[in-house]
Amino acid sequence: MTGAANPATAAADPLLQVRGLRRSFAGVHAVDGLDLDVAQGSVTGLIGPNGCGKTTSVNCITGFDRSFTGEVKMMEKPLAGLAPEAIARGGLMRTFQAIRVFDSFTVLENVKLSMQSFDGTTVWQALARTQQFRRTEHETESKAYELLELVGLRAKSHDAAGELSYGQKKLLSLAGILMSSPRLVILDEPVAGVNPTRAMEIADIIKSVKDRGTTFLVIEHNIPFVMRLCDSVVVMDRGKRLVQGPPEEIRNDPAVLEAYLGGAANVGD
């Protein structure tokens, strides 16, 4: 475990690599030289006190904030300067703290809509209902049903999304993100506001999707959830990476206890 890059805690060629990321607002360093590695095939957690720069870092990585300095690479390809749409098409998707679903559309329609920017269908093909359009439409619907089954919402496919509970909307959002078969998914507080049973359900789904080849970076305040789910945990403090390592090392690290919990007995019990 270390505050600097360490091949013992991150893959030699990580799927996502961040080096020296900096972002300031009116002279205040929200992110101050962040180094971050996400290994291929892992679930990596990102934790830290409120205001330490987690969400700002994710906004920079995913192209929603391009006013930063430093290096961001995915599969060795630079992401700096790219728009969110280009980064998404390159295989990096994200969720947001605020759930984004269309309440008046059905659950199935919400998931299918997630593919509109990725299936290559033109307006002319849609209007003419060409053979290619019909084939793509069938494949999209089949995949949507498969993902709704995965997240436990298949029985609600034709219900209005507005009828779902808050936790179910979190699951619907995850299903939509997975429609494009991303290489890396960044989950921003996936279990915030959900009950413990739903949180464990979400953890099981993430593990299942990881086993299918998708890599995850999870930003979350629920420390027990992170410690039980993640292969590696990154702790931020004051805009920097304090340490990165396996959960069993992070939970009792003195620097983490001091920065994150003010010297509490341990993390995640």
C-alpha positions in Angstrom: 0.0 0.0 0.0 1.3 3.4 -0.9 0.6 7.0 -1.7 2.6 6.7 -4.9 2.3 4.4 -7.9 3.0 0.8 -6.8 3.0 -2.2 -9.1 2.1 -4.3 -6.0 -1.3 -2.7 -5.7 -2.1 -1.8 -9.3 -1.6 -3.6 -12.6 1.6 -2.9 -14.5 -0.7 -1.6 -17.4 -3.9 -0.4 -15.6 -7.0 0.0 -17.6 -7.3 3.6 -16.2 -4.3 5.6 -15.2 -4.4 9.1 -13.7 -1.2 11.0 -13.0 -0.8 14.5 -11.5 -4.4 15.5 -11.9 -5.0 19.1 -10.8 -8.2 21.2 -10.8 -8.6 24.6 -9.1 -11.6 26.8 -8.5 -10.8 30.5 -7.7 -7.4 29.5 -6.4 -8.7 26.6 -4.3 -7.1 23.2 -5.2 -10.1 20.8 -5.4 -7.8 18.2 -6.9 -4.1 18.6 -6.2 -1.9 16.1 -8.0 -4.0 13.0 -7.9 -2.5 9.7 -8.9 -4.9 6.8 -9.5 -4.8 3.4 -11.0 -7.7 1.1 -11.8 -6.6 -2.4 -12.7 -8.3 -4.3 -15.5 -11.0 -6.6 -14.2 -11.1 -5.1 -10.7 -13.6 -3.3 -8.6 -11.7 -0.3 -7.2 -13.2 1.9 -4.5 -12.6 5.6 -4.1 -13.3 7.0 -0.7 -12.4 10.1 1.4 -13.9 12.9 3.5 -16.5 15.3 2.0 -14.8 17.9 -0.1 -11.7 15.9 -0.7 -12.1 16.1 -4.5 -13.7 12.7 -5.5 -16.5 14.0 -7.7 -14.3 16.7 -9.2 -11.8 14.0 -10.1 -14.5 11.9 -11.8 -15.8 14.9 -13.7 -12.3 15.5 -15.1 -11.8 11.8 -15.9 -15.1 11.5 -17.8 -14.8 14.8 -19.7 -17.5 16.7 -17.9 -14.8 19.1 -16.6 -12.0 19.6 -19.1 -10.3 22.6 -17.3 -7.6 20.4 -15.6 -4.0 19.6 -15.9 -2.4 16.2 -15.6 -2.6 13.0 -17.5 -5.7 10.7 -17.8 -5.3 7.5 -19.9 -7.6 4.6 -20.6 -6.0 1.6 -22.3 -3.0 3.9 -22.8 -5.1 6.4 -24.8 -5.2 10.0 -23.6 -8.6 11.2 -22.5 -7.7 14.9 -21.8 -9.7 17.3 -23.9 -12.3 14.7 -25.1 -16.0 15.4 -24.7 -18.0 13.1 -22.5 -19.7 11.5 -25.6 -16.3 10.6 -27.1 -15.1 9.1 -23.8 -18.3 7.1 -23.5 -18.0 5.7 -27.0 -14.5 4.7 -26.1 -15.8 2.4 -23.4 -15.9 4.5 -20.2 -19.4 5.1 -18.8 -20.5 6.7 -15.5 -23.6 7.1 -13.3 -24.4 10.2 -11.3 -25.4 10.9 -7.7 -28.7 12.2 -9.0 -30.6 9.4 -10.6 -31.4 10.1 -14.3 -34.4 8.2 -15.6 -37.5 9.2 -17.6 -40.4 8.6 -15.2 -43.1 8.7 -17.9 -41.3 6.0 -20.1 -41.5 2.3 -19.3 -38.6 0.6 -17.6 -37.8 -1.2 -20.8 -37.9 2.0 -22.9 -35.5 3.7 -20.4 -32.9 0.9 -20.9 -33.4 0.9 -24.7 -32.9 4.6 -24.9 -29.4 4.2 -23.5 -28.3 2.6 -26.8 -29.3 5.5 -29.0 -25.9 7.0 -29.2 -24.1 3.7 -29.7 -26.1 1.5 -32.2 -25.1 3.5 -35.3 -28.7 3.8 -36.5 -29.4 6.8 -38.7 -32.6 8.9 -38.8 -33.3 7.7 -42.3 -33.0 4.0 -41.3 -35.4 4.6 -38.4 -37.9 6.4 -40.5 -37.7 3.8 -43.3 -37.6 0.9 -40.8 -34.9 -0.8 -42.9 -33.9 -4.4 -42.4 -30.8 -3.2 -40.5 -32.9 -1.0 -38.3 -35.3 -3.8 -37.4 -32.4 -6.2 -36.7 -30.7 -3.6 -34.4 -34.0 -2.9 -32.7 -34.5 -6.6 -32.0 -31.0 -7.0 -30.7 -31.4 -3.9 -28.5 -34.6 -5.1 -27.0 -33.2 -8.6 -26.3 -30.2 -7.1 -24.5 -32.4 -4.7 -22.5 -34.5 -7.7 -21.3 -31.3 -9.6 -20.4 -30.0 -6.7 -18.3 -33.3 -6.1 -16.6 -33.2 -9.8 -15.6 -29.7 -9.2 -14.2 -30.8 -6.3 -12.0 -34.1 -7.9 -11.0 -36.4 -5.6 -12.9 -37.6 -7.8 -15.7 -41.1 -8.2 -14.2 -41.4 -4.5 -14.2 -40.3 -4.0 -17.8 -43.6 -2.5 -19.0 -44.3 -0.4 -15.8 -43.7 3.3 -15.9 -40.2 4.1 -14.4 -41.8 6.7 -12.2 -43.5 3.8 -10.3 -40.2 2.3 -9.2 -38.7 2.8 -5.7 -35.6 4.9 -5.3 -33.5 1.8 -5.0 -35.0 0.3 -8.1 -34.3 3.4 -10.0 -30.6 3.0 -9.1 -30.8 -0.5 -10.6 -32.5 0.8 -13.7 -29.7 3.4 -14.1 -27.1 0.7 -13.8 -28.9 -1.5 -16.5 -28.9 1.5 -18.9 -25.2 2.1 -18.4 -24.4 -1.5 -19.2 -26.3 -1.5 -22.5 -23.3 -0.3 -24.4 -21.0 -3.0 -23.0 -18.5 -0.6 -21.5 -15.0 -1.6 -20.5 -15.0 0.6 -17.4 -18.0 1.9 -15.4 -17.6 4.7 -12.8 -20.4 4.5 -10.2 -21.0 7.7 -8.2 -22.5 6.7 -4.8 -24.5 3.7 -6.1 -26.0 2.8 -2.7 -26.5 6.3 -1.3 -30.0 6.5 0.2 -30.9 2.8 -0.3 -31.6 0.2 2.4 -28.9 -2.4 3.5 -30.7 -5.2 1.7 -30.8 -3.3 -1.6 -27.1 -2.3 -1.1 -26.1 -5.9 -0.8 -28.2 -6.7 -3.9 -26.3 -4.0 -5.8 -23.0 -5.4 -4.6 -23.9 -8.8 -5.9 -24.9 -7.4 -9.3 -21.6 -5.4 -9.6 -19.6 -8.6 -8.8 -21.6 -10.5 -11.4 -20.9 -7.9 -14.1 -17.3 -7.8 -13.1 -17.1 -11.5 -13.6 -18.3 -10.9 -17.2 -15.3 -8.7 -17.9 -16.4 -5.1 -16.9 -14.1 -3.1 -14.6 -15.6 -0.7 -12.0 -14.5 2.4 -10.1 -16.9 3.0 -7.2 -17.1 6.3 -5.4 -19.1 5.8 -2.2 -19.5 7.0 1.4 -20.8 3.6 2.6 -17.4 2.3 3.9 -18.6 -1.2 4.9 -20.0 -1.6 1.4 -16.7 -0.5 -0.2 -14.6 -2.7 2.0 -16.7 -5.8 1.3 -17.0 -5.2 -2.5 -13.7 -3.8 -3.7 -10.4 -5.5 -4.7 -8.5 -2.2 -4.2 -9.4 1.0 -2.3 -8.0 4.5 -3.0 -8.3 7.0 -0.2 -8.3 10.7 -1.1 -7.5 13.5 1.3 -7.2 17.2 0.4 -7.3 16.5 -3.3 -4.5 13.9 -3.3 -4.3 10.2 -3.1 -3.3 9.3 0.5 -3.0 5.6 0.0 -4.1 2.8 -2.3 -4.3 -0.9 -1.4 -6.4 -3.9 -0.6 -9.3 -3.4 1.9 -7.6 -5.4 4.7 -4.7 -3.0 4.7 -6.7 0.2 4.3 -9.1 -0.5 7.2 -6.3 -0.3 9.8 -3.9 2.1 8.2 -3.0 4.9 10.7 -2.8 7.6 8.0 -6.3 6.7 6.8 -7.7 6.6 10.3 -6.4 10.0 11.1 -7.4 11.7 7.9 -10.7 10.0 7.3 -12.1 9.2 10.8 -10.0 11.3 13.1 -8.2 8.3 14.7 -11.2 5.9 15.0 -10.5 2.3 15.8 -10.9 0.9 12.3 -12.6 1.4 9.0 -15.4 -0.7 7.7 -16.4 -2.8 10.7 
